Amino acid sequence: MTAMNLRGVFAPIPTPFDRDERLDLDRLGAACERWAASPLSGLVVLGSTGEAVLLDELESERVLSLARERWPSGRTFIAGAGRESTAATIRAVGRAADLGADAVLVRTPGFYKSQMNNDAFVRHYRAVADASPVPVLLYNFTAVTGVNLPAAAVTTLAAHPNIIGIKESSGDIAQMTDLVAGTPEDFCVLAGSSTTFYSSLCMGAVGGVLALACVLPDACVRLFELTRDGRHAEAAALQHRLVPVAKLVGNMHGVPGLKAALQLAGCDAGVPRSPLAPVSAAAVAALREALMSFEEVARV
């Protein structure tokens, strides 16, 4: 298994669009430079937060190419490459590797939900990992895909030399515990839920891929460091402060909420792409209030 370091906090970045919902690479470049100045361990490009399913293949390649160019070469760069078919996923993984991805994040296929069982997931991910030129991270996000990648399948897949970890976005601490307990020590379990980040770290997650880290990278990294250093009272207190913002940019408002929060924090990530729509004025006000106590936003 690869020696890639996946400890720490990774930001799954949004994809900027202009007012006409066209891809905006200038905004993307400026945002990448902002994130590069933060203590983040790495970026995840073209994940669910990146509206990847709303991009065509050419747009996806342009986003990856620009982000790779603007992200420091010594810091981890992960590309989302999940597709519904195994063959299309393999092609996407190959393109991501060609464009400089250090690893790929591959979401579960979920269209044919009733047939997505352990065997189907194991066949799919083994074929992708066999073909991938770079290490593969599994990606379980039931709220989006409608399917759950069972811990039993992850345990089986963790034995593959080119599958290095999983982003678990359910926020289910029991499932997180099962994943950590059922996989080798060098298999990296990453939390995908900002509201349960501290609990996930306590259960053995090595880090997080957190939408909130796009807006509050310093605070998210601080939470990781406090937990790592055994300063649990401080870590728990910081987690409690983060929860209101995490909820607003998570299930409550999703990608449009994240883009609104970034605007408030001085980072212009443009508008969401239809059928997603910008959040209401009331949501912007709630986000502003939730962000006010964080110095890294207040100083913008």
N, C-alpha and C positions, 0 to 999 in steps of 0.2 A: 504494500500500500504506500501511496505517496507520502512524502515528508512535508507536504504543504501545510503551513500553519494557518488554521482556521479559528484560532482563539481570538476573542475580541468582538468588536461590533462592526457590522457591515450594513451599509445603507442601500436598500433596494430603490434605486432612484426613479423618479417619474420621467416621462418623456415629454418635453415641452412642445406645445403647438401654438401657433399664432391665432389671431382672432378669426381667421378663416379656416382654422383647424388643420393648417398645413404644418408639416414637421418644421421646427424652428431650431436649427443647429447652432445659431448664434447664442440663443438662450441656453442651450444644452452645454455649450463650451464654457460659458461664464459660470454656470452652476457647478460644473465639474471642478473648475479652478477653486471655487469656494469650498467644496467638500475636500479637495486636496489639501487645503490649509487647516483642516480639522484633524483631530486625533483618530479618525476612523481607521480600522484595519484594512478595509477594502470597500469596493463598490459591487453591487449586483445590478446589471443593466438588463432591461427587457424581461423583468419578472412581471408578476401580476400588477404591482404598483407602477410598472412602466407601461401599462396599457398595451402589452405586447400583442394580445389577441386582436387589437384594433389597428395593427400595422400590417402592411404587406411585406413581402420578403425583401424588396429593394430598400424600403424604409428601414427595416430592421438592420440591414447591413450598414446603412449610412449612420444610424445611431451607434452601433458597435464601433465602427471605424473612428468616428469623432471622439467618442468617450474614451476609447483606448489611447488615442493620441494625447488627450488632455489629462489622463490619469497617470501618476508617477509609475514608472516601470517596476520599481521595487516593492510596490504594494499590490495586494491581491485584486484581481479583476475577474469577476465571474459573470458569465453570460447566461441568461435564460434561453433555453433552447427546446422547450417542450412543444410537441405537436400531437395531434390525435393519433396519427398512424406511426408505427414503428419506423417505417421507411422514411417518412418526412422528418421525424425526429433525428434520425441518423444524418440526414442531409443538413439539417439545421446545426447540429453539433459540429459537423465538419466545417461549415462556414464560420461558425463562431471561433473554432480553433485557428482557422486560417487568418482571422482578423485579430488574433492576439489574446483570446481569452485564456486565462490560466486554468479555469475549470468551468464546467457547465452545470446549470441548475435545471433539472428536467422534471416538470410537473407531471402528475399522474394523468393519463388520458381518462376522460370521464363521460364522453358522449353516450357510449353504450353501457350505461351504469350497471344494468343487471348482470352483465357478463364480465365486469371488471372484478375478478376474484383474485385470490393469491396466485394461482397458476398464471393468469393473464399478466399480472404485474411482474412476476418473476421472469416470464418469457420476454416481455417488453424491455425491461431494464437490463437484463443480461445481454440482449442483442445490441442495445445502445452502447453499453459499456464495452462490449467486445470490439465495437467499431470505432469508438471515440478515441481521437488522438490525445485527448486531455482527460483528467479525472472527472468523474461524474458525481454530482450531489443529487440525491432523491429529493422530491419536493411534494409534501403532503399538505394540501390546503382545501379541506373538505367544504368549507363555506363557499368556495368558488367552483370547484370541480364537481361537487355532489357525490364524490366517492371518498372512501377512507382507505389509506394504505396501511394494512394491518401490521402490527408489530411482528407477527410471525413471518410475513413476507420480507420485512426489513432485516430480520435476523438472518434469513437465507441469503439475501442480496449483499449483506455486509461481508460475506466471505469472498466476494468478487474482488480481485486485486485492483480494479479500476473504479470501484465505487467507494468513495472516501467518507461519505457522511449523508446527513439528511437535514433539510430545513423542515421542521415540524411546526405548522402554523395553527394547529387546532386550539391551542391554549389549554388543552387537557393535560393537567399535571400527571394524572395516572398513566396516560399514554406516554408522556415524556419519560416517566420513570421506567416503564416497560422497555422503551427504546434503549435507554442507557444500560439497563441491566442485561438486555438480550443481545448486545453487540460488543465486539472486541474493544479494548481500551483505546486503540488508535482509530476507531471509527468515530467521526465527529458529529455529535448531535447539536444542532443549532436551533435556538428558539426563534419562532417567527411571530410571536405575539408580544407586543410591548407591555400589555397589562399584566402578564405573568412572567416577565423576564427574570426578576429576582428569584421567584420560586423555581423556575426552570434551571437557573444556575445552581441553586442549592441541590437540585436533584441530579446534577451531573452534566448539564449542557455546557459546552465549551465556549459558547458565545451566542450571538443573536444576529439575525438578519431582520432589522426593525425599520418599518416605515418611519417611525418617530425619529430615528437617527438622522433622517434627511433634514429635519427641522431643528432638533436638539442633539446634535452629535456629541457635544461636550458632556451633557448630562447623562446620556446613555452610556458613554465610555466610562464616566465616573461611577455609575452604578455597577458596571462590570468590574472595575478596579476595586471598589469597596468590598464587593462580595468575594473576589479573589483573595483579598488581603484579610478576610475574616472579620471585617468591620460591619457586622450584620445589623446592628441597630441603625447605623447611618444609612446602610444600603436599603433597609426596609423603609426608612423615612423618605428617602429619595424616590423609591418606587411609588409610595403613596402620593407624592407630589406629581409624579408623571402620569398617573392613571387618568385624570380628567382629560388631559391633552390626548393621551393614547386612545381613549374611547372615541373622541371626536374625529381623529384622523384614521380610526380603524373602522369597525363595523357601522358606526353611526353615519359617517359621511364619506368614507372610502377615499378613492383617488381625488375626487373634487375637493374634499376636505383637506387633504394633504397639500394640494396645490394652493388652496386659500391660506393655509397656515404658513407655507413657504413665502407667499407674498407678504404676509404680515411680518415675517422674520427677515425681510429684505432680500429674498431670493426669488426672482421671477421665473417660474416654471410654466408660464402660459396658462392656457385654458384646457379643460378636459376635452376629449374627442367624443362626438356623438356616437352612441346614444347617451353617454354620460353628459351631465349638465353641471354648470357652476352651482355652488351652494348658495343658499339664500343670505340676505343681509343679516338675518337673525343668527344664522350659523357662523358667519364671519365675526359677529359681535361676541358670540360664545367662545370662539377660538381666541380672539384677542384677549379676553378676560383670563382664559386658562393659561395663556402664554406670558402674561405680564410679570409673573414672579420669577421668570428665568432670566438671569443676567445676560446670557448670550443672545437673547432676543431683545431685551430692554436696551442694550447698548447699540442696537442698529440705528 
